[in-house]
Amino acid sequence: MVYSIGKVSVYETEPDNEVVGTREGIWDKVEYLNPDAVDRHANGEENHSRRLGYGYPIAPDTAPKAVLWKSKTKLPPDYAFGNNEIMLVSSRFRDLVERFEPGIHQFLPVGMYFSKQDEKPFDTFYWFVCCQLIDSLYPDHTTIPWRGFYDERMEDGLRRGRWHINAEAQPPQKAVFSLKDIGDRHLWRDPYFGRGIVNCSNAFGDAVKYAKLSGFALSKDEQI
């Protein structure tokens, strides 16, 4: 089965954390590395922090560089925090990704500090930017309705429309992934289906579980 990657808490009470510069608008400075190469949806995203989740590399100097992790007893898990668009991950996750898909995705270093008074970070984590977009659903078996014109493409190459997900639909809507379209790739975002979610192959998802990377939740979807 294809996996969708999510976040799960490893502590009953989450430690306080803060991206340094948030109050000063540091997220507004995030820019794409190659802005002329992004699609119309990514280009139109006004919330700059969400740009980390659109499938395109980020200009490294524009991403936040430091995080305050305000607990010395509850150290950050491998998926430290995020909302799946923003993903702050450990070097263990980075190394696993590089083993499966070397040089494809982006890992922007972030110094982890207990307080602003610390001279040196206690660890380095990374903004994980998944730099692979795949039109990955099998239309003949997916029961989610398509809103738009599936066979019509715009100037940027994207289809006109998207899958219209209704979490309350009965019977539940079903996404079915196409192994033919995914091929031998391991991590991707789908521009039409929950773009904010990173999907991964069976092999990579199983490797995450085998390595016991903390903070990751994996949910299964069908594949053909």
C-alpha positions, 0 to 999 in steps of 0.5 A: 500500500502507498502511505501518507505521512502525518504527524503524531505526538510522542508526549502527553504535553507538547513542549513549547517551541518557537521559530525564531523570528516568527513575531518579526515576520520571518516566514514572510521572507520565504521564497522559491528557489526558481520562482519562474518554474513553479505552477500557478497554484504555488505562485499564488500562495500568499502564505509564504510558510506554506511554500515549503509544501508545494513541491518546489525547492526553496531559496535556502537563505530565505527559510528560518534558521533557528528554533527554540525548543523549550524543554531539556527533558522532552527532546524533539522527536524525528518529526519535531513539529509541523503541519505536513506542509511545514516539516521539521525533521531530524538528521535520521530522517534526512539520511533515510530519504537520501538513501532512497532518493539521493539529491532529489529533496531539500533539507534546510538546516535549522539550529535547535536551541533551548533558549535565546541565551544559548551560544550554540545549538544543541542539535541541527534539524531540517526543514524537509522540502519534498521536491517531487510532484506526481499526478498519482491517483488512478482515475478509473478506481478513485471514487473522489469526484473530480471538479474541473476538466480532467483531460484539459491542461493549462499553460503551466502543464497542470490539469484544469481542476482537482479531486474534490474531497468530502470527509463526510461522504457516505460511503467514504470516498476512496483514493487509489494510487497508480503504481504505473504513474508513481514508478520507482519514486519514493516520496512525492506530493500530488498537485491535485490530491491533498497537496499538503500531504507527503505520500511515500512508497511501501518500501520507504514507509516500511523503512521509517517503521523499521528505523523507529523514527519518532513522531511520524504517523503513516496511513495506508491507501490503496494502489493498483 
